[in-house]
Amino acid sequence: MTSQDRTSPPQQQYAERSYRSPAALVGGALLLLLGLWLGGDAQLRGDVHTKLTALFALLLGVPLVVAFTLRPLVRAGEDRLTVRNPFRTITLPWGAVEDLRAAFSAEVFTSGGKYQLWAVPVSLRQRKKVSRQAARGTAPRPRFGLDADAGPVPRAMADQTLDELREIKERATHRESAQGEPAVRWSYEVLAPLVVGAVGLAVMVAL
């Protein structure tokens, strides 16, 4: 080993970042608790028809709640962006990502199309609030003796998240390990019980 090999700094590694909606997680957990309580009560007190109806309703409702509240996730790694939406998981090498935008919803664009980022909700109300605070000069600023005019311009949470994702993309977009084609996988573990529950519930209601 040469002296140059011994003294060369190790390649910089970037910590993986994950983004989720706290409001969706809390809402989903509450809905699951309510559904399980009602379904459990029906299983204990109802007749056979009621029990089967409640069972199929749970098979339909639980996957839907999980899909739209607990499942959505955006994970930004060193070489790729993973987007977990209600019914699909999209893996995007950073080299395949052309743009990230947030208008009425957060979206990532590739040469083959666009994908919505369900885990990064866009709040127009929050944007307006931040804009009003910035205009009045009342937006939160760094403390600890720093000048009130110093520090970044306040941004809504969705815009901050996309700013971070763009920074990671710029660092990785020309890296050889970050090249490749997007990969899309359907979430059959969510779709299968949902279909069974929908069909079973339709049959029970028709009886």
N, C-alpha and C positions, 0 to 999 in steps of 0.2 A: 504494500500500500504506500503510495507516495504521500509527501507532506501536503500536497494540494488536496488529495482525497480526505486526509485526516482533518483538514481545516475548513473544508467546504461546508456551508450551512445546510442542514437538512431541508428537503423540499417542504414548503409551507403547506399545511393542511388547514382546511376550513371546516368548522364545526357544522354539522347538519342542522338545519332549522326547520321547525314544523309550525304550521299555522292552522288554527281552528277557531271556530266561533264560540266564545264562552256562553253567549246567550242561547245558542242552539243546543249546547251540551246540557245546560240547566233545564231548558224547556223539554228536551227529549227525555231526560231522567224523570222529570215530574210526570210526563205523559205515560211513560212506561209503568211507573208506580201506580198511577190511576187505573190503567188498563189491566194490570195484573191483579189489583185489588177487586175490580169489578168482575173480571173473569174467574178469579178464585172463588168469589162469593157465589157466582152462578154454578160453578162446579160442585160446591158444597150443598146448595139449597135447591137447585133446579131439578126438573125432571130430565129424562133422557134427551128429549128434543132440545131443551134449553142448554143442557151441557154440551151437546154436539155443536149447537149454534155458537155458543161462547168459545168453544175450542177453535172452530174455523175462523171466527172473528179475530181471535188472538193471532192465529197463523197469518192472517191478512194484515192486521194492524201493527203488530210488533215489528215485522220487517220494514214496513213503511216508515214508522217512527225512527227506527234505527238508521234507515237509508238517508233520510232527509235531515237528521239532527246529529246523531252520534258518529256516523260514518265519514262525512266530508272532511277531507284533510288535504293540505298542501305541504309537501316535504321538499325542501330545497337542499340537494346534496352538492357535492363538489363537481360532479360530472353530469347530473341529470335532475330534472324536475319531475316529481311524482304528484299527480293530481288524482285524488280519490273522490269521485263524485257519487251520488246516490246509487247508480247502477253500473258504473264503469270505473276502471282504474286506468289512467293514461300515463305512460312513462315517456318523458320527452328529454332526450339528450339536449344539453344546452345549445349545441350547435344547430339543432333543428328549430329552436325558438327564435321567431323573427321579432315579436313585439309582445308587450304586456300592457293592457289598457284597462281602465276602470271608468266607465260612463255610468250606466244604470246597473251594470253588473261587472265583476272583474273577469277578464278573459285573457287567455294566452293564445297567440296566433302563430301558426306554422305555415309552411308553403302549401300544405294539404287542407288547411281549414283553421277553425278556431275551437277552443274548448273553454267552457265556463268554469270558473273557480268557485265552487259552491262554499268552500270553507272560508272565503274572504268576502263577506257580504258588504255591499256598498250602501251606506246610509246618507241619503241626500240631506236629511235633517241635520246629521252631524257635520256635514260639509258646510251648510249654511251657518250653523252655530259657530264653527271655527272661524269662518270668514267674518262674521260679525265681531267676534272677540278680537281678531287681528286688526280689524278696522278701528275698533275703539282702543286698541292697545291694552286689552285686558286678558289676552290669551296667556296661559301659563308659561313662564319663562324660567330658565335656570336660576337657582338661588346661590347661597354660599358666597355672597359678596360680588358676584359677577354683574357686569353692567346689564341693565334691563334690555338694552337694544342688542346685546350679543345673543348668540344662540340661533338655532335654526328657526325658520318660519314655521308656525304651527300647521300641522296637516291632519286630515281625518285618518282614522286607523287604516282603512282600505288603501288610501294613497301612500301611507307610510310603508305598508307591507309591499306594495308594488315597487316602491323605490328600492327597498332592500333586495327584492328579487331581480330587479334590473341590474343592481350592482354585482350580484353574484353571477348573473348572465354575462356581464361585460368581462369579468375575470376569467370565465371558463369557456367562452364561445369559440376561441381559437385553439383550445387544448385538444390534442388528438383523442384523448380518452373521452371527450365530451361530444364526439361526433356519432352520428347514427340516425336511424329512422324512428319516428314515434311508434309506440306499441300500445294497443288498446285491448283491454281484457274485460269482458262482461262479468259482473258480480253474480254468478249463479247461486252462490250461497244466500243471497238476498232474494233473488228472483224465484227460486224454486219453492220455498215455503209460501211466498206471496201468491203464486199461481194456485197452489194447492188450497190455500185459505180462501181465495176468491171463488174458485169453482165449488168448494164445499159449502161456503156460505150461500152461494146462489141456489144450490140444491136444497139446502135447509129452509131457505125463505120460500121456495116454491112449493114445499110440502104442505 
